[in-house]
Amino acid sequence: MMKMDDSLRKLRTALLFLINSVNWLMPKGISGECHIVHRIGGGDVNNLKLQPLEKQLEPPGISVLCGKSAYDASKQLKKAFPNATRLHEKAKTVGSAQLDDIKKVGFDVMPDPTKKFPNHGRLIHPEGVSGFNDINASKIISGI
């Protein structure tokens, strides 16, 4: 398998970001568009950093849930993983932001549904991994 060079990877990420920005649709089975986004564990800079596996995604990004309220996102996570006590502890804090505000600071959210979370999305940045830095993360936090 050929390895994609960095400039080609950045171009691909930027194209995916552009396509997503123009055509944001909720995953199948959910009515309406995603207007509010929730991040389990809160909205501080450390919780908005990419983990090693998240850096390998195409495009790279972090998990978010689209939906009604932070309470609903927390409840949904606890129901999906009833025995995951560390996740339950993390779910006591949920960061929420309007999708429009996320887009204003250069990020976007793409649909990334799973079996347990049909409203699952991925927070992405057009610069890929390098876009998930403390400066850009602080822009999301200050926009909340």
PyMOL commands that place a pseudoatom at each C-alpha (Angstrom):
pseudoatom trace, name=CA, resn=MET, resi=1, chain=A, elem=C, hetatm=0, pos=[0.000, 0.000, 0.000]
pseudoatom trace, name=CA, resn=MET, resi=2, chain=A, elem=C, hetatm=0, pos=[1.363, 3.424, -0.972]
pseudoatom trace, name=CA, resn=LYS, resi=3, chain=A, elem=C, hetatm=0, pos=[1.731, 6.011, 1.719]
pseudoatom trace, name=CA, resn=MET, resi=4, chain=A, elem=C, hetatm=0, pos=[0.146, 9.380, 0.927]
pseudoatom trace, name=CA, resn=ASP, resi=5, chain=A, elem=C, hetatm=0, pos=[2.626, 12.260, 1.163]
pseudoatom trace, name=CA, resn=ASP, resi=6, chain=A, elem=C, hetatm=0, pos=[1.810, 15.119, 3.515]
pseudoatom trace, name=CA, resn=SER, resi=7, chain=A, elem=C, hetatm=0, pos=[0.835, 17.683, 0.863]
pseudoatom trace, name=CA, resn=LEU, resi=8, chain=A, elem=C, hetatm=0, pos=[-1.516, 15.213, -0.829]
pseudoatom trace, name=CA, resn=ARG, resi=9, chain=A, elem=C, hetatm=0, pos=[-3.051, 14.322, 2.552]
pseudoatom trace, name=CA, resn=LYS, resi=10, chain=A, elem=C, hetatm=0, pos=[-3.614, 18.025, 3.330]
pseudoatom trace, name=CA, resn=LEU, resi=11, chain=A, elem=C, hetatm=0, pos=[-5.231, 18.562, -0.075]
pseudoatom trace, name=CA, resn=ARG, resi=12, chain=A, elem=C, hetatm=0, pos=[-7.514, 15.556, 0.446]
pseudoatom trace, name=CA, resn=THR, resi=13, chain=A, elem=C, hetatm=0, pos=[-8.486, 16.788, 3.920]
pseudoatom trace, name=CA, resn=ALA, resi=14, chain=A, elem=C, hetatm=0, pos=[-9.198, 20.285, 2.566]
pseudoatom trace, name=CA, resn=LEU, resi=15, chain=A, elem=C, hetatm=0, pos=[-11.377, 18.852, -0.219]
pseudoatom trace, name=CA, resn=LEU, resi=16, chain=A, elem=C, hetatm=0, pos=[-13.322, 16.673, 2.241]
pseudoatom trace, name=CA, resn=PHE, resi=17, chain=A, elem=C, hetatm=0, pos=[-13.755, 19.723, 4.468]
pseudoatom trace, name=CA, resn=LEU, resi=18, chain=A, elem=C, hetatm=0, pos=[-15.045, 21.801, 1.534]
pseudoatom trace, name=CA, resn=ILE, resi=19, chain=A, elem=C, hetatm=0, pos=[-17.465, 19.097, 0.387]
pseudoatom trace, name=CA, resn=ASN, resi=20, chain=A, elem=C, hetatm=0, pos=[-18.735, 18.713, 3.944]
pseudoatom trace, name=CA, resn=SER, resi=21, chain=A, elem=C, hetatm=0, pos=[-19.138, 22.467, 4.410]
pseudoatom trace, name=CA, resn=VAL, resi=22, chain=A, elem=C, hetatm=0, pos=[-21.256, 22.728, 1.284]
pseudoatom trace, name=CA, resn=ASN, resi=23, chain=A, elem=C, hetatm=0, pos=[-23.341, 19.622, 1.875]
pseudoatom trace, name=CA, resn=TRP, resi=24, chain=A, elem=C, hetatm=0, pos=[-23.796, 19.029, 5.638]
pseudoatom trace, name=CA, resn=LEU, resi=25, chain=A, elem=C, hetatm=0, pos=[-26.595, 16.511, 6.101]
pseudoatom trace, name=CA, resn=MET, resi=26, chain=A, elem=C, hetatm=0, pos=[-27.497, 14.563, 9.198]
pseudoatom trace, name=CA, resn=PRO, resi=27, chain=A, elem=C, hetatm=0, pos=[-26.874, 10.821, 9.181]
pseudoatom trace, name=CA, resn=LYS, resi=28, chain=A, elem=C, hetatm=0, pos=[-29.701, 8.656, 7.895]
pseudoatom trace, name=CA, resn=GLY, resi=29, chain=A, elem=C, hetatm=0, pos=[-32.433, 8.197, 10.468]
pseudoatom trace, name=CA, resn=ILE, resi=30, chain=A, elem=C, hetatm=0, pos=[-32.108, 11.633, 12.068]
pseudoatom trace, name=CA, resn=SER, resi=31, chain=A, elem=C, hetatm=0, pos=[-34.397, 14.410, 11.019]
pseudoatom trace, name=CA, resn=GLY, resi=32, chain=A, elem=C, hetatm=0, pos=[-33.140, 17.913, 10.457]
pseudoatom trace, name=CA, resn=GLU, resi=33, chain=A, elem=C, hetatm=0, pos=[-29.666, 19.317, 10.480]
pseudoatom trace, name=CA, resn=CYS, resi=34, chain=A, elem=C, hetatm=0, pos=[-27.096, 19.349, 13.250]
pseudoatom trace, name=CA, resn=HIS, resi=35, chain=A, elem=C, hetatm=0, pos=[-27.313, 22.748, 14.953]
pseudoatom trace, name=CA, resn=ILE, resi=36, chain=A, elem=C, hetatm=0, pos=[-25.765, 22.004, 18.341]
pseudoatom trace, name=CA, resn=VAL, resi=37, chain=A, elem=C, hetatm=0, pos=[-22.745, 19.812, 18.987]
pseudoatom trace, name=CA, resn=HIS, resi=38, chain=A, elem=C, hetatm=0, pos=[-21.708, 18.148, 22.268]
pseudoatom trace, name=CA, resn=ARG, resi=39, chain=A, elem=C, hetatm=0, pos=[-18.289, 16.892, 23.370]
pseudoatom trace, name=CA, resn=ILE, resi=40, chain=A, elem=C, hetatm=0, pos=[-18.282, 14.396, 26.231]
pseudoatom trace, name=CA, resn=GLY, resi=41, chain=A, elem=C, hetatm=0, pos=[-15.673, 15.422, 28.801]
pseudoatom trace, name=CA, resn=GLY, resi=42, chain=A, elem=C, hetatm=0, pos=[-16.172, 19.150, 28.319]
pseudoatom trace, name=CA, resn=GLY, resi=43, chain=A, elem=C, hetatm=0, pos=[-14.902, 21.844, 26.045]
pseudoatom trace, name=CA, resn=ASP, resi=44, chain=A, elem=C, hetatm=0, pos=[-11.487, 22.594, 27.520]
pseudoatom trace, name=CA, resn=VAL, resi=45, chain=A, elem=C, hetatm=0, pos=[-8.371, 22.660, 25.336]
pseudoatom trace, name=CA, resn=ASN, resi=46, chain=A, elem=C, hetatm=0, pos=[-7.119, 19.269, 26.552]
pseudoatom trace, name=CA, resn=ASN, resi=47, chain=A, elem=C, hetatm=0, pos=[-10.386, 17.579, 25.601]
pseudoatom trace, name=CA, resn=LEU, resi=48, chain=A, elem=C, hetatm=0, pos=[-10.184, 19.081, 22.103]
pseudoatom trace, name=CA, resn=LYS, resi=49, chain=A, elem=C, hetatm=0, pos=[-6.772, 17.540, 21.313]
pseudoatom trace, name=CA, resn=LEU, resi=50, chain=A, elem=C, hetatm=0, pos=[-6.490, 14.633, 18.913]
pseudoatom trace, name=CA, resn=GLN, resi=51, chain=A, elem=C, hetatm=0, pos=[-5.653, 11.237, 20.383]
pseudoatom trace, name=CA, resn=PRO, resi=52, chain=A, elem=C, hetatm=0, pos=[-3.251, 8.979, 18.411]
pseudoatom trace, name=CA, resn=LEU, resi=53, chain=A, elem=C, hetatm=0, pos=[-6.069, 6.979, 16.753]
pseudoatom trace, name=CA, resn=GLU, resi=54, chain=A, elem=C, hetatm=0, pos=[-7.992, 10.161, 15.902]
pseudoatom trace, name=CA, resn=LYS, resi=55, chain=A, elem=C, hetatm=0, pos=[-4.929, 11.467, 14.040]
pseudoatom trace, name=CA, resn=GLN, resi=56, chain=A, elem=C, hetatm=0, pos=[-5.117, 8.448, 11.722]
pseudoatom trace, name=CA, resn=LEU, resi=57, chain=A, elem=C, hetatm=0, pos=[-8.740, 9.036, 10.684]
pseudoatom trace, name=CA, resn=GLU, resi=58, chain=A, elem=C, hetatm=0, pos=[-9.470, 10.473, 7.246]
pseudoatom trace, name=CA, resn=PRO, resi=59, chain=A, elem=C, hetatm=0, pos=[-10.035, 13.287, 7.816]
pseudoatom trace, name=CA, resn=PRO, resi=60, chain=A, elem=C, hetatm=0, pos=[-8.568, 13.435, 11.341]
pseudoatom trace, name=CA, resn=GLY, resi=61, chain=A, elem=C, hetatm=0, pos=[-10.974, 14.601, 14.017]
pseudoatom trace, name=CA, resn=ILE, resi=62, chain=A, elem=C, hetatm=0, pos=[-12.603, 14.085, 17.396]
pseudoatom trace, name=CA, resn=SER, resi=63, chain=A, elem=C, hetatm=0, pos=[-15.925, 12.526, 18.340]
pseudoatom trace, name=CA, resn=VAL, resi=64, chain=A, elem=C, hetatm=0, pos=[-18.942, 14.701, 19.012]
pseudoatom trace, name=CA, resn=LEU, resi=65, chain=A, elem=C, hetatm=0, pos=[-22.668, 14.084, 19.329]
pseudoatom trace, name=CA, resn=CYS, resi=66, chain=A, elem=C, hetatm=0, pos=[-25.274, 16.187, 17.575]
pseudoatom trace, name=CA, resn=GLY, resi=67, chain=A, elem=C, hetatm=0, pos=[-28.464, 16.703, 19.445]
pseudoatom trace, name=CA, resn=LYS, resi=68, chain=A, elem=C, hetatm=0, pos=[-30.848, 18.410, 21.754]
pseudoatom trace, name=CA, resn=SER, resi=69, chain=A, elem=C, hetatm=0, pos=[-28.917, 19.016, 24.953]
pseudoatom trace, name=CA, resn=ALA, resi=70, chain=A, elem=C, hetatm=0, pos=[-25.760, 18.193, 26.886]
pseudoatom trace, name=CA, resn=TYR, resi=71, chain=A, elem=C, hetatm=0, pos=[-27.924, 16.162, 29.266]
pseudoatom trace, name=CA, resn=ASP, resi=72, chain=A, elem=C, hetatm=0, pos=[-29.251, 14.055, 26.367]
pseudoatom trace, name=CA, resn=ALA, resi=73, chain=A, elem=C, hetatm=0, pos=[-25.712, 13.445, 25.058]
pseudoatom trace, name=CA, resn=SER, resi=74, chain=A, elem=C, hetatm=0, pos=[-24.563, 12.321, 28.508]
pseudoatom trace, name=CA, resn=LYS, resi=75, chain=A, elem=C, hetatm=0, pos=[-27.595, 10.077, 28.949]
pseudoatom trace, name=CA, resn=GLN, resi=76, chain=A, elem=C, hetatm=0, pos=[-27.090, 8.558, 25.486]
pseudoatom trace, name=CA, resn=LEU, resi=77, chain=A, elem=C, hetatm=0, pos=[-23.452, 7.697, 26.243]
pseudoatom trace, name=CA, resn=LYS, resi=78, chain=A, elem=C, hetatm=0, pos=[-24.304, 6.103, 29.596]
pseudoatom trace, name=CA, resn=LYS, resi=79, chain=A, elem=C, hetatm=0, pos=[-27.058, 4.023, 28.010]
pseudoatom trace, name=CA, resn=ALA, resi=80, chain=A, elem=C, hetatm=0, pos=[-24.772, 2.855, 25.177]
pseudoatom trace, name=CA, resn=PHE, resi=81, chain=A, elem=C, hetatm=0, pos=[-21.985, 1.847, 27.585]
pseudoatom trace, name=CA, resn=PRO, resi=82, chain=A, elem=C, hetatm=0, pos=[-23.685, 0.960, 30.905]
pseudoatom trace, name=CA, resn=ASN, resi=83, chain=A, elem=C, hetatm=0, pos=[-20.563, -0.596, 32.481]
pseudoatom trace, name=CA, resn=ALA, resi=84, chain=A, elem=C, hetatm=0, pos=[-17.961, 1.960, 31.361]
pseudoatom trace, name=CA, resn=THR, resi=85, chain=A, elem=C, hetatm=0, pos=[-17.431, 3.790, 34.661]
pseudoatom trace, name=CA, resn=ARG, resi=86, chain=A, elem=C, hetatm=0, pos=[-14.570, 5.970, 33.302]
pseudoatom trace, name=CA, resn=LEU, resi=87, chain=A, elem=C, hetatm=0, pos=[-16.818, 7.175, 30.475]
pseudoatom trace, name=CA, resn=HIS, resi=88, chain=A, elem=C, hetatm=0, pos=[-19.653, 7.789, 32.950]
pseudoatom trace, name=CA, resn=GLU, resi=89, chain=A, elem=C, hetatm=0, pos=[-17.312, 9.979, 34.979]
pseudoatom trace, name=CA, resn=LYS, resi=90, chain=A, elem=C, hetatm=0, pos=[-16.258, 11.852, 31.844]
pseudoatom trace, name=CA, resn=ALA, resi=91, chain=A, elem=C, hetatm=0, pos=[-19.919, 12.287, 30.845]
pseudoatom trace, name=CA, resn=LYS, resi=92, chain=A, elem=C, hetatm=0, pos=[-20.566, 14.379, 33.971]
pseudoatom trace, name=CA, resn=THR, resi=93, chain=A, elem=C, hetatm=0, pos=[-19.100, 17.268, 31.968]
pseudoatom trace, name=CA, resn=VAL, resi=94, chain=A, elem=C, hetatm=0, pos=[-20.239, 18.007, 28.423]
pseudoatom trace, name=CA, resn=GLY, resi=95, chain=A, elem=C, hetatm=0, pos=[-19.085, 20.905, 26.262]
pseudoatom trace, name=CA, resn=SER, resi=96, chain=A, elem=C, hetatm=0, pos=[-21.661, 22.232, 23.805]
pseudoatom trace, name=CA, resn=ALA, resi=97, chain=A, elem=C, hetatm=0, pos=[-21.465, 24.693, 20.925]
pseudoatom trace, name=CA, resn=GLN, resi=98, chain=A, elem=C, hetatm=0, pos=[-23.584, 25.828, 18.027]
pseudoatom trace, name=CA, resn=LEU, resi=99, chain=A, elem=C, hetatm=0, pos=[-22.422, 24.418, 14.684]
pseudoatom trace, name=CA, resn=ASP, resi=100, chain=A, elem=C, hetatm=0, pos=[-22.422, 27.939, 13.202]
pseudoatom trace, name=CA, resn=ASP, resi=101, chain=A, elem=C, hetatm=0, pos=[-20.004, 29.093, 15.919]
pseudoatom trace, name=CA, resn=ILE, resi=102, chain=A, elem=C, hetatm=0, pos=[-17.730, 26.100, 15.264]
pseudoatom trace, name=CA, resn=LYS, resi=103, chain=A, elem=C, hetatm=0, pos=[-17.663, 26.953, 11.559]
pseudoatom trace, name=CA, resn=LYS, resi=104, chain=A, elem=C, hetatm=0, pos=[-16.907, 30.643, 12.277]
pseudoatom trace, name=CA, resn=VAL, resi=105, chain=A, elem=C, hetatm=0, pos=[-13.614, 29.663, 13.936]
pseudoatom trace, name=CA, resn=GLY, resi=106, chain=A, elem=C, hetatm=0, pos=[-12.514, 27.381, 11.094]
pseudoatom trace, name=CA, resn=PHE, resi=107, chain=A, elem=C, hetatm=0, pos=[-13.730, 23.937, 12.168]
pseudoatom trace, name=CA, resn=ASP, resi=108, chain=A, elem=C, hetatm=0, pos=[-16.617, 21.844, 10.888]
pseudoatom trace, name=CA, resn=VAL, resi=109, chain=A, elem=C, hetatm=0, pos=[-18.511, 18.722, 11.905]
pseudoatom trace, name=CA, resn=MET, resi=110, chain=A, elem=C, hetatm=0, pos=[-19.058, 15.858, 9.518]
pseudoatom trace, name=CA, resn=PRO, resi=111, chain=A, elem=C, hetatm=0, pos=[-21.558, 13.039, 10.022]
pseudoatom trace, name=CA, resn=ASP, resi=112, chain=A, elem=C, hetatm=0, pos=[-19.897, 9.862, 11.289]
pseudoatom trace, name=CA, resn=PRO, resi=113, chain=A, elem=C, hetatm=0, pos=[-22.763, 7.649, 12.494]
pseudoatom trace, name=CA, resn=THR, resi=114, chain=A, elem=C, hetatm=0, pos=[-22.178, 4.428, 14.424]
pseudoatom trace, name=CA, resn=LYS, resi=115, chain=A, elem=C, hetatm=0, pos=[-24.547, 1.638, 15.466]
pseudoatom trace, name=CA, resn=LYS, resi=116, chain=A, elem=C, hetatm=0, pos=[-24.863, 3.035, 18.991]
pseudoatom trace, name=CA, resn=PHE, resi=117, chain=A, elem=C, hetatm=0, pos=[-24.742, 6.690, 17.988]
pseudoatom trace, name=CA, resn=PRO, resi=118, chain=A, elem=C, hetatm=0, pos=[-26.618, 7.518, 14.772]
pseudoatom trace, name=CA, resn=ASN, resi=119, chain=A, elem=C, hetatm=0, pos=[-26.092, 11.191, 15.707]
pseudoatom trace, name=CA, resn=HIS, resi=120, chain=A, elem=C, hetatm=0, pos=[-22.307, 10.795, 16.010]
pseudoatom trace, name=CA, resn=GLY, resi=121, chain=A, elem=C, hetatm=0, pos=[-20.176, 13.333, 14.211]
pseudoatom trace, name=CA, resn=ARG, resi=122, chain=A, elem=C, hetatm=0, pos=[-16.521, 14.181, 13.840]
pseudoatom trace, name=CA, resn=LEU, resi=123, chain=A, elem=C, hetatm=0, pos=[-15.084, 17.625, 14.541]
pseudoatom trace, name=CA, resn=ILE, resi=124, chain=A, elem=C, hetatm=0, pos=[-12.635, 18.313, 11.701]
pseudoatom trace, name=CA, resn=HIS, resi=125, chain=A, elem=C, hetatm=0, pos=[-10.314, 21.088, 10.558]
pseudoatom trace, name=CA, resn=PRO, resi=126, chain=A, elem=C, hetatm=0, pos=[-9.225, 21.859, 6.951]
pseudoatom trace, name=CA, resn=GLU, resi=127, chain=A, elem=C, hetatm=0, pos=[-5.544, 21.716, 8.014]
pseudoatom trace, name=CA, resn=GLY, resi=128, chain=A, elem=C, hetatm=0, pos=[-5.991, 18.178, 9.335]
pseudoatom trace, name=CA, resn=VAL, resi=129, chain=A, elem=C, hetatm=0, pos=[-3.904, 17.214, 12.362]
pseudoatom trace, name=CA, resn=SER, resi=130, chain=A, elem=C, hetatm=0, pos=[-2.037, 20.544, 12.455]
pseudoatom trace, name=CA, resn=GLY, resi=131, chain=A, elem=C, hetatm=0, pos=[-5.372, 22.383, 12.747]
pseudoatom trace, name=CA, resn=PHE, resi=132, chain=A, elem=C, hetatm=0, pos=[-5.984, 20.813, 16.153]
pseudoatom trace, name=CA, resn=ASN, resi=133, chain=A, elem=C, hetatm=0, pos=[-3.617, 23.058, 18.063]
pseudoatom trace, name=CA, resn=ASP, resi=134, chain=A, elem=C, hetatm=0, pos=[-4.135, 24.981, 21.299]
pseudoatom trace, name=CA, resn=ILE, resi=135, chain=A, elem=C, hetatm=0, pos=[-4.716, 28.293, 19.487]
pseudoatom trace, name=CA, resn=ASN, resi=136, chain=A, elem=C, hetatm=0, pos=[-7.506, 26.887, 17.295]
pseudoatom trace, name=CA, resn=ALA, resi=137, chain=A, elem=C, hetatm=0, pos=[-9.006, 24.932, 20.197]
pseudoatom trace, name=CA, resn=SER, resi=138, chain=A, elem=C, hetatm=0, pos=[-9.133, 28.153, 22.255]
pseudoatom trace, name=CA, resn=LYS, resi=139, chain=A, elem=C, hetatm=0, pos=[-11.083, 29.797, 19.434]
pseudoatom trace, name=CA, resn=ILE, resi=140, chain=A, elem=C, hetatm=0, pos=[-13.805, 27.145, 19.820]
pseudoatom trace, name=CA, resn=ILE, resi=141, chain=A, elem=C, hetatm=0, pos=[-13.857, 27.619, 23.590]
pseudoatom trace, name=CA, resn=SER, resi=142, chain=A, elem=C, hetatm=0, pos=[-14.022, 31.416, 23.386]
pseudoatom trace, name=CA, resn=GLY, resi=143, chain=A, elem=C, hetatm=0, pos=[-16.799, 31.110, 20.814]
pseudoatom trace, name=CA, resn=ILE, resi=144, chain=A, elem=C, hetatm=0, pos=[-18.924, 28.994, 23.134]
for i in range(1, 144): cmd.bond("trace and resi %d" % i, "trace and resi %d" % (i + 1))
show_as sticks, trace
zoom trace
